[in-house]
Amino acid sequence: MTLAGWYMAAWSDELGPRPLGRRLGGHPYVLFRDARGAATALSAICPHRGGDLASGELREGCVRCPYHGWELDGDGRCVRIPSQPAHAGIPPRARARKLTAVESDGAVWVWLAEGPPVGAPPPLRLPGTPRRRLRARPQRFDAGFVDVVEQAIDSSHHPFVHRGAMGARQPTEVPPIRVDVDDAASALEWEYERAPPGAPETPRHLLGALRDAALDLSPPTTWRYRCDLPGLLQLHIAYRSGGWELSALAFAPRDAASTWVFAQSARTRAPHLLGDLHQRYFMLRVLDEDRRATRLLIGPRPAEGFPTAVSARADAATLAFRRLYARALQNGQGGSSPHA
């Protein structure tokens, strides 16, 4: 069951001169800008004969179906039927269902549930003004929503899955953590007491030391995580040099067996081209390794709830996520897609 809430559906700059198709919660949607320039998200199924609106074209803030040319505005109403004269009436039911869409911090968020939205999309928690920002194109993971979010929260897989991105000499022991739960905000926060697996290694040679100096990879002092339900994870790393970086992952269910992942980073550390190249390489390498790892999950996945699992001390954060997610479902925040 999908948890009712705000889910990232696209980066703002994905909404261009052509309709954007995106499957969310098991249903196809079309995203575009209406006549006012506002982001809108409609069911991509044309109300006429079921043509794919995302395969059509945009005309003055309306999306035109490629099958019979019906045009729908940003509210989902059909405003033109080319096969009949202009004075003929348009059937009242000639409309596509619309999701509530909000643009925030360069992204388009949608309320993926029946009923009116509650609150606003969770904000990025930037400790200051970043000097560099990077975003990766949306990634499709062929695994369920809960599995993908849990993987991102978990640190104990880093020494095994991320040897390529993070190095082969990572410690395997996960430091103890204390997870603070904010039930009112449906959020978790935790901080590592010492370097977790995946933290930058101390270079063992001059070339590595020069590289780390250029990238301002001084020893980190803190690793703070925050997870906002239903699907936003943020990691803030502070460095001894005074620099910082924020890595944020937003998740959206594509369907029961696949998930969209939106990754971005903001930083004051290494504000130059070399820093950008390193950050982009690292981000894409980690995403690719995680995507490959989710394909290794072969245990049974229930339609609702969490897969059966045996846990250890290192799973404290993922267990806290499971408990918070389960409470949200029990409190009535669960809901099917508005087009189910």
VOBA-1610 file (N, C-alpha, C; in pm, whole numbers, padded with zeros to 5 digits, always signed):
BEGIN
Met+00084-00119+00000Met+00000+00000+00000Met+00088+00125+00000Thr+00056+00221-00085Thr+00132+00345-00093Thr+00093+00439+00020Leu+00191+00495+00087Leu+00166+00591+00192Leu+00125+00724+00130Ala+00015+00780+00177Ala-00028+00909+00126Ala+00077+01015+00158Gly+00105+01101+00062Gly+00203+01205+00088Gly+00253+01269-00039Trp+00351+01356-00020Trp+00414+01426-00132Trp+00530+01343-00186Tyr+00530+01323-00316Tyr+00637+01248-00383Tyr+00695+01334-00494Met+00827+01330-00508Met+00889+01400-00619Met+00854+01327-00748Ala+00809+01404-00848Ala+00769+01346-00976Ala+00865+01381-01088Ala+00936+01492-01076Ala+01024+01536-01185Ala+01110+01651-01135Trp+01222+01674-01203Trp+01295+01800-01187Trp+01223+01907-01268Ser+01227+02029-01221Ser+01158+02138-01291Ser+01206+02152-01434Asp+01336+02133-01457Asp+01387+02154-01592Asp+01355+02038-01687Glu+01287+01934-01636Glu+01239+01829-01726Glu+01114+01872-01801Leu+01045+01973-01751Leu+00923+02021-01816Leu+00963+02118-01925Gly+00970+02070-02046Gly+01015+02150-02159Gly+00910+02163-02266Pro+00950+02167-02392Pro+00856+02190-02502Pro+00771+02070-02537Arg+00801+01953-02480Arg+00721+01834-02507Arg+00665+01778-02377Pro+00553+01706-02383Pro+00497+01646-02261Pro+00596+01546-02201Leu+00594+01536-02070Leu+00679+01440-01999Leu+00591+01329-01944Gly+00617+01207-01984Gly+00544+01093-01930Gly+00617+01034-01812Arg+00543+01002-01705Arg+00605+00941-01587Arg+00501+00853-01517Arg+00539+00730-01494Arg+00450+00637-01423Arg+00473+00653-01274Leu+00364+00671-01199Leu+00370+00691-01055Leu+00256+00613-00990Gly+00289+00535-00887Gly+00185+00461-00818Gly+00110+00365-00907Gly+00174+00317-01013Gly+00110+00221-01102Gly+00026+00282-01211His+00025+00416-01222His-00059+00482-01323His+00026+00575-01408Pro-00003+00586-01539Pro+00073+00678-01625Pro+00023+00821-01611Tyr+00117+00914-01598Tyr+00083+01056-01589Tyr+00158+01134-01697Val+00105+01250-01728Val+00173+01342-01818Val+00196+01472-01742Leu+00317+01524-01746Leu+00353+01648-01678Leu+00392+01752-01781Phe+00347+01874-01759Phe+00379+01985-01849Phe+00347+02116-01779Arg+00374+02227-01846Arg+00341+02358-01791Arg+00216+02410-01860Asp+00123+02461-01778Asp-00002+02511-01834Asp+00017+02651-01892Ala-00092+02716-01929Ala-00084+02846-01994Ala-00022+02953-01904Arg-00026+02932-01772Arg+00033+03026-01677Arg+00177+02991-01644Gly+00226+02881-01699Gly+00362+02837-01670Gly+00374+02751-01547Ala+00261+02716-01485Ala+00264+02633-01365Ala+00275+02486-01402Ala+00348+02411-01321Ala+00361+02267-01344Ala+00228+02199-01316Thr+00191+02107-01402Thr+00066+02032-01385Thr+00090+01886-01414Ala+00012+01799-01351Ala+00024+01655-01370Ala-00116+01598-01390Leu-00138+01537-01505Leu-00267+01477-01539Leu-00250+01328-01564Ser-00361+01254-01549Ser-00360+01117-01599Ser-00326+01122-01747Ala-00235+01036-01791Ala-00192+01038-01931Ala-00289+00966-02023Ile-00397+00910-01968Ile-00495+00838-02049Ile-00600+00935-02100Cys-00604+00958-02230Cys-00701+01051-02288Cys-00843+01000-02261Pro-00934+01087-02216Pro-01071+01042-02184Pro-01150+00998-02307His-01103+01029-02427His-01176+00994-02548His-01167+00845-02578Arg-01050+00799-02621Arg-01031+00657-02652Arg-00903+00600-02592Gly-00852+00668-02492Gly-00739+00612-02418Gly-00603+00633-02479Gly-00589+00730-02567Gly-00457+00759-02624Gly-00361+00808-02517Asp-00232+00793-02543Asp-00128+00834-02447Asp-00098+00982-02466Leu-00145+01064-02373Leu-00123+01209-02384Leu+00025+01244-02378Ala+00104+01163-02307Ala+00247+01193-02297Ala+00319+01176-02430Ser+00257+01108-02525Ser+00315+01092-02658Ser+00265+01199-02755Gly+00185+01294-02703Gly+00132+01399-02788Gly+00224+01519-02795Glu+00163+01637-02803Glu+00242+01760-02810Glu+00173+01870-02731Leu+00247+01977-02704Leu+00194+02089-02628Leu+00160+02203-02721Arg+00044+02267-02692Arg-00002+02381-02771Arg-00060+02484-02676Glu+00012+02594-02655Glu-00037+02706-02574Glu-00087+02661-02437Gly-00007+02582-02369Gly-00041+02540-02234Gly-00137+02424-02226Cys-00170+02362-02339Cys-00257+02245-02342Cys-00179+02127-02400Val-00221+02006-02364Val-00160+01887-02420Val-00257+01829-02523Arg-00205+01795-02640Arg-00289+01743-02748Arg-00263+01594-02767Cys-00371+01517-02765Cys-00361+01372-02780Cys-00314+01337-02922Pro-00221+01244-02935Pro-00171+01208-03068Pro-00269+01122-03148Tyr-00376+01074-03084Tyr-00469+00982-03150Tyr-00576+01056-03231His-00650+01145-03166His-00756+01219-03234His-00743+01370-03218Gly-00636+01416-03154Gly-00611+01559-03145Gly-00689+01633-03039Trp-00757+01562-02949Trp-00826+01633-02841Trp-00722+01709-02759Glu-00758+01832-02717Glu-00667+01915-02639Glu-00722+01934-02498Leu-00635+01912-02398Leu-00673+01926-02258Leu-00587+02034-02194Asp-00651+02117-02111Asp-00576+02225-02046Asp-00512+02176-01917Gly-00450+02268-01844Gly-00378+02231-01723Gly-00465+02179-01612Asp-00597+02201-01618Asp-00689+02146-01519Asp-00745+02012-01562Gly-00704+01965-01679Gly-00751+01836-01728Gly-00877+01843-01812Arg-00932+01962-01834Arg-01056+01976-01912Arg-01024+01976-02062Cys-01108+01908-02138Cys-01094+01913-02283Cys-01145+02048-02331Val-01064+02120-02406Val-01102+02254-02454Val-01117+02258-02605Arg-01080+02150-02673Arg-01096+02149-02819Arg-01104+02006-02870Ile-01204+01983-02959Ile-01219+01856-03029Ile-01214+01888-03178Pro-01103+01860-03247Pro-01087+01903-03386Pro-01189+01845-03482Ser-01249+01731-03449Ser-01340+01664-03541Ser-01480+01723-03541Gln-01507+01824-03460Gln-01639+01886-03458Gln-01625+02037-03465Pro-01731+02106-03508Pro-01723+02252-03519Pro-01703+02318-03384Ala-01646+02438-03385Ala-01611+02508-03261Ala-01733+02535-03174His-01853+02554-03237His-01971+02589-03157His-02035+02466-03091Ala-01992+02345-03130Ala-02050+02225-03071Ala-02002+02210-02926Gly-02088+02156-02844Gly-02054+02141-02703Gly-01953+02030-02679Ile-01875+02047-02574Ile-01779+01945-02532Ile-01837+01868-02415Pro-01841+01736-02420Pro-01900+01658-02311Pro-01836+01694-02176Pro-01917+01712-02072Pro-01862+01747-01940Pro-01762+01644-01887Arg-01779+01518-01925Arg-01690+01414-01875Arg-01560+01406-01954Ala-01545+01494-02052Ala-01422+01493-02133Ala-01311+01565-02057Arg-01256+01498-01960Arg-01148+01555-01879Arg-01062+01443-01823Ala-00940+01475-01794Ala-00846+01381-01731Ala-00829+01420-01585Arg-00815+01321-01499Arg-00798+01349-01357Arg-00662+01413-01332Lys-00661+01503-01238Lys-00543+01584-01211Lys-00489+01557-01072Leu-00355+01553-01061Leu-00289+01548-00931Leu-00254+01690-00887Thr-00258+01714-00757Thr-00208+01840-00705Thr-00056+01841-00721Ala-00005+01944-00787Ala+00139+01955-00813Ala+00192+02085-00755Val+00311+02079-00696Val+00376+02195-00636Val+00522+02195-00679Glu+00573+02311-00717Glu+00715+02324-00747Glu+00788+02381-00626Ser+00897+02317-00591Ser+00975+02361-00476Ser+01121+02324-00497Asp+01207+02424-00485Asp+01352+02402-00490Asp+01396+02324-00613Gly+01340+02361-00729Gly+01383+02300-00854Gly+01324+02165-00884Ala+01218+02127-00811Ala+01156+01996-00832Ala+01004+02010-00835Val+00939+01914-00900Val+00793+01908-00905Val+00750+01794-00814Trp+00667+01827-00715Trp+00614+01728-00621Trp+00465+01711-00648Val+00415+01588-00629Val+00273+01562-00646Val+00219+01493-00521Trp+00092+01521-00492Trp+00023+01454-00382Trp-00037+01327-00439Leu+00018+01213-00400Leu-00019+01086-00460Leu-00114+01011-00367Ala-00239+01056-00363Ala-00341+00992-00281Ala-00475+01057-00311Glu-00581+00988-00272Glu-00713+01048-00282Glu-00726+01160-00180Gly-00815+01254-00206Gly-00841+01359-00111Gly-00745+01476-00122Pro-00775+01583-00048Pro-00691+01704-00055Pro-00555+01681+00008Pro-00452+01752-00040Pro-00318+01736+00017Pro-00309+01791+00158Val-00213+01738+00232Val-00187+01782+00369Val-00047+01841+00375Gly-00036+01963+00426Gly+00095+02025+00441Gly+00159+02058+00308Ala+00292+02058+00309Ala+00371+02094+00191Ala+00483+01992+00174Pro+00544+01985+00056Pro+00658+01894+00038Pro+00768+01924+00138Pro+00839+01822+00186Pro+00948+01846+00282Pro+01060+01927+00218Pro+01116+02023+00292Pro+01221+02108+00234Pro+01358+02044+00244Leu+01448+02089+00157Leu+01589+02055+00174Leu+01643+02135+00293Arg+01716+02069+00380Arg+01767+02134+00500Arg+01912+02177+00478Leu+01926+02290+00412Leu+02058+02343+00380Leu+02108+02429+00496Pro+02228+02402+00547Pro+02281+02481+00659Pro+02330+02618+00616Gly+02336+02645+00490Gly+02383+02773+00437Gly+02359+02777+00288Thr+02414+02876+00224Thr+02397+02890+00079Thr+02502+02805+00008Pro+02458+02702-00068Pro+02556+02619-00138Pro+02620+02694-00253Arg+02745+02663-00279Arg+02815+02726-00391Arg+02809+02639-00515Arg+02778+02511-00498Arg+02766+02419-00612Arg+02648+02327-00587Arg+02573+02298-00696Arg+02463+02203-00686Arg+02466+02114-00810Leu+02436+01987-00789Leu+02432+01891-00898Leu+02308+01804-00883Arg+02249+01768-00997Arg+02135+01677-00996Arg+02158+01567-01098Ala+02117+01446-01065Ala+02124+01334-01159Ala+01987+01316-01223Arg+01985+01267-01345Arg+01856+01239-01408Arg+01783+01133-01326Pro+01651+01129-01330Pro+01577+01029-01251Pro+01622+00887-01285Gln+01641+00807-01181Gln+01687+00670-01197Gln+01573+00574-01165Arg+01556+00472-01248Arg+01457+00368-01221Arg+01526+00249-01156Phe+01479+00214-01035Phe+01527+00095-00965Phe+01418-00012-00977Asp+01457-00132-01017Asp+01359-00241-01031Asp+01343-00314-00898Ala+01290-00240-00801Ala+01262-00294-00668Ala+01151-00208-00607Gly+01081-00265-00510Gly+00971-00193-00447Gly+01018-00072-00368Phe+00925+00019-00343Phe+00955+00146-00278Phe+01025+00127-00143Val+00968+00043-00057Val+01024+00025+00077Val+01165-00032+00070Asp+01188-00128-00019Asp+01322-00185-00032Asp+01425-00080-00073Val+01388+00008-00164Val+01482+00109-00213Val+01511+00213-00106Val+01409+00256-00031Val+01431+00353+00076Val+01518+00290+00186Glu+01487+00167+00223Glu+01568+00100+00326Glu+01714+00087+00284Gln+01737+00057+00158Gln+01875+00045+00110Gln+01949+00176+00127Ala+01883+00288+00098Ala+01948+00419+00110Ala+01978+00453+00255Ile+01891+00412+00346Ile+01912+00440+00488Ile+02026+00356+00545Asp+02038+00235+00498Asp+02134+00138+00550Asp+02278+00174+00515Ser+02368+00161+00612Ser+02511+00183+00588Ser+02592+00055+00583Ser+02537-00055+00634Ser+02618-00176+00646Ser+02644-00244+00512His+02573-00202+00406His+02600-00262+00274His+02714-00191+00201His+02758-00076+00250His+02859+00002+00178His+02988-00075+00150Pro+03047-00147+00248Pro+03175-00214+00220Pro+03164-00325+00115Phe+03043-00369+00087Phe+03025-00482-00005Phe+02970-00438-00140Val+02877-00345-00139Val+02814-00298-00264Val+02894-00186-00328His+02957-00100-00245His+03019+00022-00297His+03172+00019-00292Arg+03230-00096-00317Arg+03376-00102-00322Arg+03431-00017-00436Gly+03358-00011-00546Gly+03403+00069-00659Gly+03399+00217-00631Ala+03288+00265-00572Ala+03271+00408-00550Ala+03343+00457-00425Met+03347+00373-00320Met+03394+00418-00190Met+03527+00357-00149Gly+03576+00260-00223Gly+03703+00199-00189Gly+03687+00062-00126Ala+03794-00018-00134Ala+03789-00156-00087Ala+03835-00172+00057Arg+03880-00064+00122Arg+03933-00075+00258Arg+03839-00016+00361Gln+03711-00015+00333Gln+03616+00042+00428Gln+03602-00048+00551Pro+03578+00012+00667Pro+03545-00070+00784Pro+03409-00134+00765Thr+03391-00252+00819Thr+03261-00320+00806Thr+03171-00296+00926Glu+03231-00256+01039Glu+03149-00234+01159Glu+03078-00100+01151Val+02948-00101+01178Val+02868+00022+01177Val+02865+00078+01319Pro+02906+00204+01338Pro+02906+00262+01472Pro+02765+00268+01530Pro+02753+00266+01663Pro+02621+00279+01724Pro+02561+00417+01697Ile+02430+00422+01687Ile+02360+00548+01663Ile+02241+00558+01757Arg+02193+00681+01773Arg+02067+00705+01843Arg+01973+00768+01742Val+01859+00707+01722Val+01762+00757+01625Val+01656+00837+01699Asp+01639+00963+01660Asp+01535+01049+01716Asp+01415+01047+01622Val+01299+01019+01678Val+01177+01005+01600Val+01086+01124+01627Asp+01043+01190+01521Asp+00947+01300+01529Asp+00817+01252+01466Asp+00728+01197+01550Asp+00602+01143+01497Asp+00516+01251+01434Ala+00518+01370+01492Ala+00434+01478+01438Ala+00475+01515+01297Ala+00604+01513+01269Ala+00653+01548+01136Ala+00676+01426+01049Ser+00651+01306+01104Ser+00677+01181+01031Ser+00820+01179+00978Ala+00915+01199+01070Ala+01055+01209+01030Ala+01145+01139+01131Leu+01262+01098+01084Leu+01367+01038+01166Leu+01494+01119+01149Glu+01574+01127+01257Glu+01705+01187+01248Glu+01803+01102+01327Trp+01925+01088+01275Trp+02029+01017+01348Trp+02165+01067+01306Glu+02263+01042+01392Glu+02399+01089+01367Glu+02496+00981+01411Tyr+02600+00960+01331Tyr+02701+00861+01366Tyr+02802+00919+01464Glu+02843+00837+01562Glu+02940+00879+01662Glu+03082+00882+01606Arg+03106+00803+01505Arg+03236+00803+01438Arg+03213+00765+01292Ala+03319+00766+01213Ala+03305+00745+01069Ala+03233+00615+01037Pro+03122+00622+00963Pro+03052+00500+00921Pro+03119+00441+00798Pro+03084+00319+00761Pro+03134+00265+00634Pro+03100+00359+00519Gly+03198+00380+00430Gly+03175+00470+00317Gly+03231+00608+00337Ala+03281+00639+00459Ala+03343+00770+00481Ala+03475+00777+00405Pro+03518+00897+00364Pro+03644+00909+00289Pro+03761+00849+00366Glu+03843+00774+00295Glu+03959+00712+00357Glu+04075+00811+00366Thr+04162+00791+00463Thr+04285+00870+00470Thr+04380+00823+00360Pro+04426+00914+00273Pro+04512+00871+00162Pro+04644+00814+00213Arg+04694+00712+00143Arg+04818+00647+00183Arg+04937+00686+00096His+04919+00780+00004His+05028+00819-00085His+05011+00967-00120Leu+05117+01025-00174Leu+05119+01168-00203Leu+05012+01208-00303Leu+04994+01127-00408Leu+04895+01160-00510Leu+04755+01167-00450Gly+04726+01071-00361Gly+04596+01072-00296Gly+04579+01194-00207Ala+04686+01233-00137Ala+04679+01351-00051Ala+04656+01477-00133Leu+04723+01488-00249Leu+04703+01605-00335Leu+04561+01608-00390Arg+04510+01492-00428Arg+04372+01485-00477Arg+04274+01530-00370Asp+04290+01479-00249Asp+04199+01514-00141Asp+04208+01661-00105Ala+04329+01718-00116Ala+04344+01861-00088Ala+04270+01943-00192Ala+04279+01903-00320Ala+04210+01976-00426Ala+04059+01965-00411Leu+04012+01850-00362Leu+03868+01828-00347Leu+03818+01866-00208Asp+03908+01919-00124Asp+03872+01958+00013Asp+03812+01841+00089Leu+03870+01723+00071Leu+03822+01605+00143Leu+03897+01591+00275Ser+03891+01696+00356Ser+03947+01688+00489Ser+03859+01594+00572Pro+03910+01543+00683Pro+03831+01448+00760Pro+03695+01505+00799Pro+03586+01432+00775Pro+03454+01479+00818Pro+03445+01479+00970Thr+03363+01568+01022Thr+03341+01575+01167Thr+03205+01521+01207Thr+03106+01534+01121Thr+02973+01482+01154Thr+02907+01425+01029Trp+02821+01325+01052Trp+02737+01266+00948Trp+02595+01264+01004Arg+02512+01355+00962Arg+02375+01365+01012Arg+02276+01325+00902Tyr+02185+01237+00937Tyr+02082+01191+00845Tyr+01945+01240+00889Arg+01859+01264+00791Arg+01718+01291+00819Arg+01635+01223+00711Cys+01532+01152+00755Cys+01440+01085+00663Cys+01299+01136+00689Asp+01240+01200+00589Asp+01102+01248+00598Asp+01012+01155+00518Leu+00907+01103+00584Leu+00810+01022+00511Leu+00731+01109+00415Pro+00692+01052+00301Pro+00710+00911+00267Pro+00844+00876+00204Gly+00916+00975+00144Gly+01036+00934+00073Gly+01137+01042+00043Leu+01196+01104+00146Leu+01306+01198+00126Leu+01413+01170+00229Leu+01534+01139+00184Leu+01647+01113+00273Leu+01754+01216+00247Gln+01805+01279+00355Gln+01909+01380+00342Gln+02027+01346+00433Leu+02147+01356+00378Leu+02269+01333+00455Leu+02353+01460+00451His+02379+01516+00568His+02464+01634+00578His+02598+01593+00637Ile+02706+01624+00565Ile+02842+01594+00611Ile+02915+01726+00633Ala+02968+01745+00753Ala+03050+01863+00783Ala+03196+01820+00786Tyr+03283+01905+00728Tyr+03426+01874+00720Tyr+03505+01962+00816Arg+03619+01912+00857Arg+03704+01984+00953Arg+03747+02119+00897Ser+03754+02130+00765Ser+03795+02255+00701Ser+03687+02363+00710Gly+03566+02326+00751Gly+03455+02421+00755Gly+03360+02404+00639Gly+03399+02327+00537Gly+03309+02301+00425Gly+03203+02198+00462Trp+03100+02191+00381Trp+02994+02093+00404Trp+02935+02050+00271Glu+02864+01938+00275Glu+02787+01895+00159Glu+02660+01826+00205Leu+02558+01837+00123Leu+02429+01774+00150Leu+02396+01684+00032Ser+02372+01558+00060Ser+02325+01465-00041Ser+02180+01433-00011Ala+02094+01445-00111Ala+01951+01422-00092Ala+01900+01324-00195Leu+01821+01228-00149Leu+01757+01130-00235Leu+01606+01137-00212Ala+01531+01156-00319Ala+01385+01153-00312Ala+01338+01029-00387Phe+01237+00962-00331Phe+01190+00836-00386Phe+01041+00846-00418Ala+01000+00782-00528Ala+00859+00778-00565Ala+00827+00641-00622Pro+00716+00579-00579Pro+00682+00448-00633Pro+00640+00458-00779Arg+00708+00386-00866Arg+00667+00379-01006Arg+00549+00283-01019Asp+00564+00167-00959Asp+00456+00069-00944Asp+00498-00022-00829Ala+00431-00136-00812Ala+00461-00221-00698Ala+00601-00279-00702Ala+00661-00286-00820Ala+00790-00353-00834Ala+00903-00262-00880Ser+00880-00132-00889Ser+00986-00041-00933Ser+00968+00096-00870Thr+01079+00169-00860Thr+01082+00295-00785Thr+01167+00397-00860Trp+01122+00523-00859Trp+01203+00634-00911Trp+01291+00688-00800Val+01416+00719-00834Val+01509+00780-00739Val+01562+00909-00801Phe+01547+01019-00727Phe+01595+01150-00769Phe+01709+01190-00675Ala+01829+01206-00728Ala+01947+01234-00646Ala+02000+01373-00677Gln+02040+01444-00571Gln+02104+01574-00589Gln+02202+01599-00475Ser+02294+01691-00498Ser+02388+01728-00394Ser+02409+01879-00397Ala+02437+01933-00282Ala+02470+02075-00268Ala+02591+02082-00176Arg+02683+02177-00204Arg+02804+02178-00122Arg+02873+02315-00128Thr+02952+02340-00025Thr+03047+02450-00028Thr+03188+02396-00052Arg+03207+02266-00026Arg+03338+02202-00045Arg+03374+02199-00194Ala+03500+02228-00225Ala+03555+02218-00361Ala+03465+02284-00464Pro+03446+02417-00455Pro+03355+02487-00548Pro+03420+02518-00683His+03457+02413-00756His+03522+02433-00886His+03489+02314-00975Leu+03535+02320-01101Leu+03500+02218-01199Leu+03547+02079-01157Leu+03668+02069-01103Leu+03718+01939-01060Leu+03626+01880-00953Gly+03581+01966-00861Gly+03488+01919-00759Gly+03357+01871-00820Asp+03307+01943-00922Asp+03183+01902-00989Asp+03200+01765-01055Leu+03312+01747-01125Leu+03335+01621-01195Leu+03344+01504-01096His+03414+01527-00986His+03426+01422-00885His+03290+01391-00824Gln+03213+01494-00792Gln+03084+01472-00728Gln+02988+01399-00821Arg+02986+01437-00949Arg+02896+01371-01043Arg+02936+01225-01064Tyr+03065+01201-01078Tyr+03112+01063-01094Tyr+03072+00979-00973Phe+03096+01033-00854Phe+03066+00958-00732Phe+02916+00931-00721Met+02833+01033-00747Met+02689+01019-00737Met+02637+00911-00832Leu+02679+00917-00958Leu+02630+00822-01057Leu+02683+00681-01030Arg+02806+00671-00980Arg+02863+00539-00950Arg+02787+00474-00834Val+02758+00550-00730Val+02683+00496-00616Val+02543+00453-00659Leu+02475+00536-00738Leu+02341+00501-00785Leu+02343+00373-00867Asp+02441+00360-00954Asp+02449+00240-01038Asp+02475+00116-00953Glu+02563+00128-00855Glu+02591+00013-00768Glu+02470-00025-00685Asp+02397+00075-00635Asp+02276+00046-00558Asp+02168-00018-00646Arg+02153+00033-00767Arg+02052-00022-00858Arg+02081-00169-00888Arg+02209-00201-00910Arg+02247-00340-00936Arg+02220-00427-00813Ala+02246-00372-00694Ala+02229-00450-00572Ala+02083-00484-00547Thr+01991-00394-00580Thr+01849-00423-00555Thr+01800-00539-00641Arg+01868-00565-00751Arg+01829-00679-00835Arg+01864-00813-00770Leu+01946-00809-00664Leu+01985-00931-00595Leu+01882-00974-00491Leu+01779-00893-00468Leu+01678-00926-00367Leu+01583-01030-00424Ile+01587-01151-00370Ile+01505-01260-00424Ile+01404-01312-00323Gly+01406-01259-00199Gly+01310-01304-00100Gly+01170-01258-00135Pro+01068-01325-00081Pro+00929-01286-00111Pro+00899-01146-00060Arg+00826-01070-00140Arg+00788-00933-00105Arg+00637-00927-00092Pro+00583-00906+00030Pro+00438-00901+00046Pro+00379-00779-00022Ala+00251-00788-00059Ala+00183-00676-00124Ala+00173-00557-00029Glu+00162-00584+00101Glu+00155-00478+00201Glu+00255-00509+00313Gly+00301-00404+00379Gly+00393-00422+00490Gly+00535-00447+00443Phe+00615-00505+00533Phe+00758-00523+00507Phe+00791-00670+00490Pro+00895-00700+00412Pro+00939-00840+00401Pro+00992-00889+00535Thr+00973-01018+00560Thr+01025-01078+00683Thr+01177-01069+00683Ala+01233-01032+00798Ala+01378-01013+00804Ala+01428-01037+00945Val+01552-01083+00956Val+01624-01092+01083Val+01718-00973+01089Ser+01716-00898+01199Ser+01791-00773+01207Ser+01901-00781+01312Ala+01997-00688+01300Ala+02109-00677+01394Ala+02121-00532+01439Arg+02220-00504+01525Arg+02237-00369+01579Arg+02255-00265+01469Ala+02322-00302+01362Ala+02349-00207+01254Ala+02223-00165+01180Asp+02111-00234+01205Asp+01986-00204+01136Asp+01897-00108+01215Ala+01954-00037+01311Ala+01873+00049+01397Ala+01795+00153+01316Ala+01859+00215+01218Ala+01791+00320+01141Ala+01680+00263+01053Thr+01707+00150+00987Thr+01603+00092+00901Thr+01487+00039+00984Leu+01515-00014+01103Leu+01406-00059+01190Leu+01321+00059+01237Ala+01385+00171+01268Ala+01309+00291+01306Ala+01222+00338+01190Phe+01275+00331+01068Phe+01196+00367+00950Phe+01075+00275+00937Arg+01095+00145+00955Arg+00983+00052+00945Arg+00874+00084+01047Arg+00915+00112+01170Arg+00816+00140+01274Arg+00739+00268+01243Leu+00810+00372+01199Leu+00744+00498+01168Leu+00650+00482+01049Tyr+00693+00410+00948Tyr+00612+00387+00829Tyr+00486+00308+00865Ala+00502+00204+00949Ala+00388+00123+00990Ala+00288+00205+01071Arg+00338+00292+01160Arg+00247+00377+01238Arg+00171+00472+01148Ala+00238+00527+01047Ala+00169+00617+00954Ala+00057+00545+00881Leu+00080+00421+00841Leu-00026+00343+00775Leu-00141+00317+00871Gln-00109+00282+00996Gln-00212+00254+01095Gln-00293+00378+01129Asn-00230+00495+01118Asn-00299+00621+01150Asn-00382+00674+01035Gly-00399+00592+00932Gly-00486+00632+00822Gly-00419+00707+00711Gln-00284+00708+00707Gln-00215+00779+00600Gln-00195+00692+00476Gly-00234+00565+00486Gly-00221+00479+00369Gly-00333+00507+00271Gly-00303+00494+00144Gly-00405+00518+00042Gly-00359+00470-00092Ser-00455+00434-00175Ser-00421+00390-00310Ser-00400+00511-00399Ser-00345+00486-00516Ser-00329+00592-00615Ser-00465+00651-00647Pro-00474+00782-00672Pro-00603+00843-00705Pro-00663+00790-00833His-00588+00712-00911His-00641+00657-01035His-00650+00506-01031Ala-00637+00449-00910Ala-00641+00303-00900Ala-00782+00251-00926
//
